[in-house]
């Protein structure tokens, strides 16, 4: 049996987070939408969006990462201005209020230094989201194995994999959802990575 040639999935989708890809498959994101990746890094989650005709913006405090994303955008979506991608921390975004229909926060918030830093990063990510918009977040949590996390103070924990992260639990996420005036678009979903860490997917609509 001969297997027909198929497109290279990496060339098509990049290294997009599988849980963000699920939101696309469920038609919660659509071509033409304005999407802001808050903490975009080198563009793992935006390659497909650029190729598929989304109006993509991004912010990251690493100048080298933003240079790489700008290069990616220049190749895949040359119509987008370079200023869509900005060197700035998530807690101090320069984008205007309610400018994005979708905000992505993928593996970003758990790098908060303390409670205040976490609140400022989350607050800015929420500020730039338009009413009715979708907030997609993946972050480390204690959900699934709280007994294996060692508390260090001010929201920080030592994980079994040896890393230090700012962690949340289910109660905190539900309190934050209510405080922000959000509505869960999906139930909280947590992946436990072989007794090493827990990653929770938190997806909300802005009222």
N, C-alpha and C positions, 0 to 999 in steps of 0.2 A: 504494500500500500504506500502510495506517495502522499506525503503531507504537503498540501499547497503552501506556497509562500504567504506569510502573514506579516503585517507591519510590526516593526520592533516596538513593543509596548513602552519601553523606556524612552525611545525617541518621541513617542506620541504623548505620553503622560508624565514623563520625568520621574521624579522620586516622590510624587504626591502622597500625602498621608492617606492611607486606605480609608480612614473614617471620614475625611473630607471628600474623598472620591464617592463614598456612599451618599453624601448629601447631593452631589451632582447627579448621580444615578437616580435619585428620588426627585429630581427636578426642582430642588430648592434653590439652586443656582442656575442661571440661564445666561447665555451669551448676550453681551451688551450691558449687563449689570456692572455697577461700580463696586469693586472689591478692594478692601484695604487690608493688607497683611501687616499686622502690628508686631514687629519682631521677625521680619521676613528672612533674615539670614542671607544666604546666597541664592534664594529663590526656589527652594525645593518645591513649594506648593503653588508657585505661580507660572511655571513653564507651560503647563496645559492651558491655564486660563488665558495667558497671553496668546497662545496659538489659536484658541477657540473664540477670540473676539470679545473678551471681557475688557472693561475699562479698569485696569489694575493699577493700584498704588501700593507703596510699601515703605516701611520705615525700619531702620536698624541703626544702632549706635556704632557699628563697625564700618568704617569707611571702605575697607577692602570688600566687604560683603555687598555694600550698595553699588560699588563699581562693577562688581560681577553681575548683579541684577540688572543694572542699566545696560550692560553689554548684551545680556540675554534679551531684554526688551527691544533693543535696537535691531536685533536679528529677527525676532518673532513678531513684534508689533511696532514697527518703526514710526507709526503715526502717534504713538504716545509720547508726551514730552518727558524729557529726562527728569524734570522736577517732580514727576509723580513718585520718584524714589528718593527718599531723603535720609540723610545721616542725622539721626536724632533718636534719643531714648524713648521707649514706649510711654514712660510717665510724663513726657513733655512733647507730645505731638503738636505739629504746627498746622495740621489739616483742620479745616473749619468744622464747626458743629454739624452733626447729622449729614455728613457728606457722602457716606457709603451705605449701600444697600446690604452689604455683607462685610463683616469684620472677622478676620482669621487671627486667632491667637494660639498658635500651635507650638507646644513645648516651650513656652515663654514665661508664664506667670510663676512657675516653680523656681525661677532664678531670682525671685524677690529676696532682698536682703533682710527684710523684717516686715511686720504688719503694715507699717506706714507705706513702705515701698510697694507692697502688693496692692494696697488700696489705691495708690496713685496710678499704677499701671492699669489696673482694672477700670478705674474711673475714666481715664483718657480713652481707653479702647471702647468703652460704652458711650462716651460723649460724641465720638465721631460717627456712631451708628445712627442711621435714620429711623424714625418711628416705623414700626412694622418690619424692620430689618432683621437679619439673621446674624447672631453672634455664635461663631464656632470656636470652641476652646478645647484643647487637650492639655492636661496638666497632671503633675504627679499628685498622688493623694495617699492617705492611710487606708482607704477603703479596701477591704479584703484581707489585710493582715496588719492591723494596728499594733499588735503585740511585738512585731519585729522592727518597728521604727523607734529610735531612741531620740527623745525630745531634747533639743539643745537650747530652746528658749526663743521667744519672739517669732514663733511660727516655723522655725527651722528645725529640721530633723536629720539625723544620721541614718541613712538607708543601709540595708544589708549588703548592697553592692559597693559600699564604701563612699558613696557620694553624699553630699549635703544638699538638701533641697528645702524649699518652703512648701509645706504640705497642707492640704485641706482635707476635710472629711465630708460625709454626706450632709450632716446637719449644717455645716458652714455653707456649703454650696446652696442649699435650699434657703437659708437665711439671706444670702447674697442675692439670690434670684428675686426674692420678695422685696428686699430693700431697693433694688434697682428698678423695680416695677416690670420685671421681665416675666416671661411665661415659658416654661420648658417646652421645646419643640419635640424633644425625645426624652424618655427616662434617662437618668444618669446611667452610663455604661462604663464599667471598669475592667481593664485587662490586668491580670496579675501575672507578672513575668517571672515565673519559676522561683518564687520566694525571694526575689531580689528587689522588686519595685512594683508599684501599682500606677497605672495611667488611666485617668478618668476622662471621658468625653462628655462635655457640658455644652449643650446646644440650646440657645434661647431665642425667642422673639422679643423685640422691644415693643412695649405697648404704645 
